[in-house]
Amino acid sequence: MEEEKRPYLSHFQDRHGKTRWRYRRGKVTISLKGSPGEAEFEEAYQAAIEGRKPRTAEVSKMPGAAAPGTFRAAWTKVKRSPEWIAHDPATKAKNVRLAEEFLELPIVEGHPELWGDVPIKDLKRRHVKDILSHFSATPHKAKHLLVTIRKMILVALDEEWIETDPTWKLSYRPEYKGWRAWTDSERAMFEARWPIGSTPRTAYALALWLGNRRSDVARLKWEWFDFRKGNVTLVTKKGDKTLVLPITPMLRETLAPLSRDTETVLLTQYGQPFSEKSLTGRMADWTHSADLPKGCTMHGLRKSLGKMLAETGATTRQLMETLGHDDIEHAELYSRAAEQERLARDAMTKVTKRYQTKKPKG
């Protein structure tokens, strides 16, 4: 028997017929968990022999470790999905920043528990609303965060960790409309300050007459332009979407005097391509030099083109294909604004005519 080989060790059958082990020495009796040969049993027996408390193994959390069913585990699966792999680097980077901020967000301020370690099945609708309220000062960030959280919820649904989506039909539409379009007078002031042939005027024209984002304006290459056919072909950095855009007479006039011996159309004073961030900073300097008010940004020129397209009758589909939008809601913002202005003008014109007709003479 095992107890004969080890001093003070004995066993017995409990009322359920299960074998139990104990250490008995004089008046001291200590119950031992497990069975001989098991790590927990061996440590408890040795501790009883030595007259100390059993030692427990220290559990160290490995970096990136995630308990099954938690948001952190779901995010790990998101990054392995085919949909994630298909995203462009800029979209991935934005989602990673938002996800990491959410995963490290305390459930309750001042307490160590984080949302990343919460089982998704415990998420309630009120929790999501509370999370989004933390970002009320940056409403567009809150909107994008909701999209990122939903990626994790979709994984939970696929893995059958949950049966329903707590964010179903939960919308977050920020009232903030983003960067505004430039006015006609602001564009005229900029053009008067920066003549054709200058770098500021070139950057301005590319952003306005192609409607590209700064990420695409900064990397536009001469080889993408086909002046014989009258178009430029580019693959957008955001969304990896191929656009074939016409070269308008206004843009052609701006590009005509420029040297085409360089790779990119835009170059810094050091002969290097602009980065996205540096182009934003330089545009701020250029608009300030032209005495323009704050708010005249490069993205505002993209808004200006969208506004002009809508005002001249472009359809929503035409707006989407010109500006590279995948979301119809973005394009409809321009259409609705132009339609509202037109309808209001037509309505007030009718009222004015009627009033002036009925107004007594003399």
C-alpha distance (Angstrom), angle and dihedral (degrees) to the residues before:
residue distance angle dihedral
M1 . . .
E2 3.78 . .
E3 3.82 93.6 .
E4 3.84 90.2 56.8
K5 3.83 90.1 59.6
R6 3.79 94.3 49.1
P7 3.79 123.6 53.5
Y8 3.79 119.2 -116.8
L9 3.82 92.8 4.4
S10 3.80 121.5 127.9
H11 3.78 139.0 154.4
F12 3.80 138.9 -152.0
Q13 3.79 140.4 -179.6
D14 3.82 116.5 -103.4
R15 3.81 122.6 -144.4
H16 3.77 89.9 -86.9
G17 3.78 92.1 55.3
K18 3.79 94.0 -109.4
T19 3.83 119.4 139.5
R20 3.81 113.3 -115.0
W21 3.82 126.8 -169.3
R22 3.78 129.7 -147.9
Y23 3.77 142.1 176.5
R24 3.85 112.7 -132.6
R25 3.79 122.5 -176.7
G26 3.77 117.9 159.0
K27 3.77 107.8 -51.2
V28 3.82 92.4 -16.6
T29 3.82 117.8 100.4
I30 3.81 120.6 175.7
S31 3.80 123.8 -177.1
L32 3.79 113.1 -135.3
K33 3.81 121.5 -149.7
G34 3.77 120.2 -136.8
S35 3.79 128.1 4.9
P36 3.83 135.5 -68.3
G37 3.78 110.1 -73.3
E38 3.79 95.4 31.7
A39 3.81 117.0 113.3
E40 3.79 95.4 -125.9
F41 3.82 92.0 49.2
E42 3.80 94.3 46.8
E43 3.82 92.8 50.5
A44 3.83 92.0 48.0
Y45 3.81 92.6 49.0
Q46 3.80 93.2 47.6
A47 3.81 90.6 47.8
A48 3.82 90.1 52.6
I49 3.82 90.5 50.9
E50 3.81 91.0 50.2
G51 3.80 94.5 41.6
R52 3.79 97.1 -120.4
K53 3.80 139.4 110.3
P54 3.81 117.8 -85.1
R55 3.78 114.9 -98.9
T56 3.80 118.5 -125.3
A57 3.77 123.0 -148.7
E58 3.78 115.0 -104.9
V59 3.79 112.3 -118.5
S60 3.80 113.3 -145.0
K61 3.76 118.8 -165.4
M62 3.78 110.1 -129.3
P63 3.81 117.1 -134.3
G64 3.79 109.2 -91.0
A65 3.80 93.1 12.9
A66 3.78 114.7 149.0
A67 3.78 133.5 -171.7
P68 3.82 113.6 -122.6
G69 3.79 114.7 -91.1
T70 3.81 95.7 18.9
F71 3.79 128.3 122.6
R72 3.80 89.3 -108.5
A73 3.80 90.6 55.3
A74 3.80 90.7 47.5
W75 3.81 91.9 51.0
T76 3.80 89.7 53.4
K77 3.80 88.8 55.6
V78 3.81 92.2 45.7
K79 3.81 89.9 59.8
R80 3.82 90.5 52.9
S81 3.80 95.7 51.1
P82 3.83 123.2 108.0
E83 3.81 89.3 -123.9
W84 3.81 90.6 57.9
I85 3.79 93.6 46.7
A86 3.82 89.1 53.9
H87 3.82 92.6 56.9
D88 3.80 118.9 103.0
P89 3.85 118.0 -112.4
A90 3.81 94.0 -104.2
T91 3.81 92.6 54.0
K92 3.80 91.1 46.4
A93 3.79 92.3 50.1
K94 3.83 92.1 50.1
N95 3.82 92.8 49.0
V96 3.81 92.3 46.3
R97 3.81 91.3 53.5
L98 3.79 92.3 49.1
A99 3.81 94.3 44.1
E100 3.80 94.1 49.0
E101 3.80 91.3 48.7
F102 3.81 90.0 51.4
L103 3.83 95.2 44.6
E104 3.82 90.8 52.6
L105 3.80 94.0 44.7
P106 3.85 112.6 115.8
I107 3.79 114.7 -118.6
V108 3.79 88.5 -139.3
E109 3.78 121.4 18.6
G110 3.79 110.7 -105.3
H111 3.82 95.8 20.6
P112 3.82 125.3 101.7
E113 3.83 97.9 -130.2
L114 3.81 111.4 109.5
W115 3.80 131.2 -157.7
G116 3.79 90.0 -122.7
D117 3.81 90.4 68.0
V118 3.81 95.6 47.4
P119 3.84 118.0 107.0
I120 3.80 107.4 -115.7
K121 3.81 89.7 -132.4
D122 3.82 87.5 68.7
L123 3.82 93.4 57.3
K124 3.81 113.8 112.6
R125 3.78 130.1 -168.9
R126 3.80 90.9 -111.7
H127 3.81 89.1 55.8
V128 3.80 91.7 56.9
K129 3.80 91.9 49.6
D130 3.80 89.8 50.2
I131 3.81 91.8 49.7
L132 3.81 91.8 50.9
S133 3.79 90.6 48.7
H134 3.82 88.5 64.6
F135 3.80 87.1 67.9
S136 3.81 99.1 44.9
A137 3.80 89.9 120.9
T138 3.82 89.4 59.3
P139 3.83 102.8 38.0
H140 3.79 97.5 173.5
K141 3.79 89.3 53.7
A142 3.80 88.9 53.0
K143 3.80 90.2 51.6
H144 3.81 92.3 51.6
L145 3.81 90.8 44.5
L146 3.80 89.9 57.4
V147 3.81 88.7 54.1
T148 3.82 90.1 51.5
I149 3.81 93.3 48.7
R150 3.79 89.2 50.4
K151 3.79 89.9 57.8
M152 3.81 88.0 61.3
I153 3.79 92.0 44.9
L154 3.82 90.0 52.8
V155 3.81 88.9 55.0
A156 3.81 89.6 50.6
L157 3.80 89.9 52.5
D158 3.80 92.2 48.6
E159 3.80 91.5 47.8
E160 3.83 90.1 46.8
W161 3.79 92.3 -122.5
I162 3.80 86.9 131.4
E163 3.80 134.1 19.8
T164 3.82 100.7 -152.4
D165 3.79 136.1 36.8
P166 3.84 110.3 -118.9
T167 3.82 89.5 -158.6
W168 3.81 94.6 56.0
K169 3.82 109.0 145.9
L170 3.78 89.9 -8.0
S171 3.79 104.8 143.7
Y172 3.74 129.8 -170.8
R173 3.79 111.3 -165.9
P174 3.80 111.7 173.6
E175 3.78 116.7 -144.2
Y176 3.78 89.7 -143.6
K177 3.83 107.5 101.0
G178 3.77 99.3 -161.1
W179 3.79 127.4 -130.2
R180 3.78 114.2 -1.7
A181 3.78 128.2 -127.2
W182 3.79 118.7 -101.9
T183 3.78 117.1 -105.9
D184 3.81 122.2 -121.8
S185 3.80 91.1 -108.1
E186 3.81 92.2 50.5
R187 3.78 91.4 52.4
A188 3.80 89.9 48.4
M189 3.82 91.3 51.4
F190 3.80 92.0 50.2
E191 3.80 92.6 48.5
A192 3.80 90.9 48.8
R193 3.81 91.3 52.2
W194 3.81 97.6 43.9
P195 3.82 116.3 43.5
I196 3.79 126.3 -152.0
G197 3.79 109.7 -80.2
S198 3.80 95.2 40.3
T199 3.81 121.3 111.3
P200 3.83 93.8 -121.8
R201 3.82 91.4 53.4
T202 3.81 91.6 47.5
A203 3.81 93.5 50.8
Y204 3.80 89.4 46.2
A205 3.81 93.4 51.0
L206 3.79 94.4 46.6
A207 3.79 92.0 51.3
L208 3.82 93.7 44.1
W209 3.80 103.5 40.8
L210 3.80 97.8 36.9
G211 3.81 96.3 34.9
N212 3.79 90.9 -141.1
R213 3.77 126.7 159.0
R214 3.81 116.7 -110.9
S215 3.83 89.6 -104.4
D216 3.81 89.0 63.6
V217 3.81 97.9 36.8
A218 3.81 90.6 55.9
R219 3.81 93.8 54.5
L220 3.82 102.4 37.1
K221 3.81 109.2 138.4
W222 3.78 128.6 -153.8
E223 3.79 90.7 -128.4
W224 3.80 89.3 65.0
F225 3.82 90.6 63.1
D226 3.79 120.1 86.0
F227 3.79 103.9 -171.0
R228 3.81 92.2 177.5
K229 3.81 92.2 59.3
G230 3.77 91.2 33.3
N231 3.78 100.1 -125.4
V232 3.79 144.0 99.6
T233 3.81 123.4 -140.2
L234 3.79 120.8 -155.8
V235 3.78 140.2 158.7
T236 3.80 110.0 -132.4
K237 3.77 117.5 -123.2
K238 3.80 90.1 -139.3
G239 3.78 110.4 60.6
D240 3.81 95.5 -0.1
K241 3.81 89.4 -111.7
T242 3.80 122.8 162.5
L243 3.81 113.7 -130.3
V244 3.80 127.1 -173.7
L245 3.80 107.0 -164.9
P246 3.81 130.3 -178.8
I247 3.79 120.3 -114.2
T248 3.80 102.6 -124.6
P249 3.83 120.6 -147.6
M250 3.80 88.0 -111.0
L251 3.81 92.0 56.8
R252 3.79 93.6 41.2
E253 3.81 89.6 54.2
T254 3.80 90.6 52.4
L255 3.80 94.8 48.6
A256 3.83 96.7 42.0
P257 3.84 98.8 88.4
L258 3.82 95.7 42.7
S259 3.80 124.7 106.4
R260 3.78 113.1 -113.0
D261 3.80 96.9 -160.9
T262 3.80 92.4 100.2
E263 3.80 127.6 81.0
T264 3.81 98.6 -127.0
V265 3.78 124.3 41.3
L266 3.80 93.7 -133.4
L267 3.80 121.1 56.2
T268 3.79 133.0 174.5
Q269 3.79 121.9 -123.0
Y270 3.81 85.9 -92.9
G271 3.79 92.6 58.0
Q272 3.82 94.8 -107.3
P273 3.82 129.5 122.7
F274 3.79 115.8 -97.4
S275 3.78 120.5 -107.8
E276 3.81 117.3 -134.6
K277 3.80 92.2 -109.5
S278 3.79 95.3 46.7
L279 3.81 91.5 48.9
T280 3.81 89.9 55.0
G281 3.80 91.0 50.5
R282 3.79 93.7 47.4
M283 3.81 92.5 49.4
A284 3.81 88.0 55.1
D285 3.82 88.7 53.6
W286 3.81 92.9 46.5
T287 3.81 94.3 49.9
H288 3.80 91.0 46.8
S289 3.80 89.7 52.5
A290 3.81 88.6 52.4
D291 3.84 89.9 53.4
L292 3.80 92.2 -115.3
P293 3.81 120.0 155.0
K294 3.77 121.9 -109.4
G295 3.78 113.6 -83.8
C296 3.80 96.8 55.4
T297 3.80 97.1 120.1
M298 3.78 135.3 160.8
H299 3.79 90.3 -108.0
G300 3.80 86.9 52.1
L301 3.82 88.3 64.0
R302 3.80 88.7 56.4
K303 3.80 86.8 52.0
S304 3.81 88.8 49.4
L305 3.80 91.8 57.3
G306 3.81 90.9 47.1
K307 3.80 89.9 51.2
M308 3.82 92.8 48.8
L309 3.81 91.7 47.7
A310 3.80 91.8 51.5
E311 3.80 93.3 45.5
T312 3.80 91.3 53.2
G313 3.81 91.9 52.7
A314 3.82 104.1 -95.0
T315 3.80 113.1 163.4
T316 3.77 122.8 -121.0
R317 3.80 89.4 -107.1
Q318 3.80 91.0 52.2
L319 3.80 90.1 50.6
M320 3.80 91.2 50.7
E321 3.81 93.9 49.9
T322 3.81 93.9 45.4
L323 3.80 97.5 46.3
G324 3.81 96.3 33.8
H325 3.81 96.1 -119.1
D326 3.81 118.4 163.0
D327 3.79 93.3 -175.8
I328 3.80 113.3 73.8
E329 3.82 90.4 -154.6
H330 3.81 91.4 68.1
A331 3.80 92.3 53.3
E332 3.80 92.9 44.5
L333 3.81 90.2 58.6
Y334 3.80 88.6 70.6
S335 3.80 93.6 43.0
R336 3.79 94.1 49.1
A337 3.81 92.8 48.2
A338 3.80 92.6 49.6
E339 3.80 92.7 44.3
Q340 3.81 92.0 48.8
E341 3.79 91.2 52.0
R342 3.81 92.9 47.0
L343 3.80 94.5 46.5
A344 3.80 92.2 46.5
R345 3.81 91.4 49.2
D346 3.82 93.1 48.2
A347 3.80 92.1 46.8
M348 3.80 94.1 49.1
T349 3.82 90.5 46.3
K350 3.81 89.2 57.7
V351 3.80 91.4 47.7
T352 3.81 90.7 49.2
K353 3.81 93.1 50.4
R354 3.79 91.8 48.5
Y355 3.78 92.9 47.6
Q356 3.77 93.3 47.9
T357 3.83 91.0 47.4
K358 3.81 93.7 53.0
K359 3.80 95.3 39.9
P360 3.79 108.6 113.4
K361 3.78 116.0 -115.9
G362 3.73 123.2 -121.4
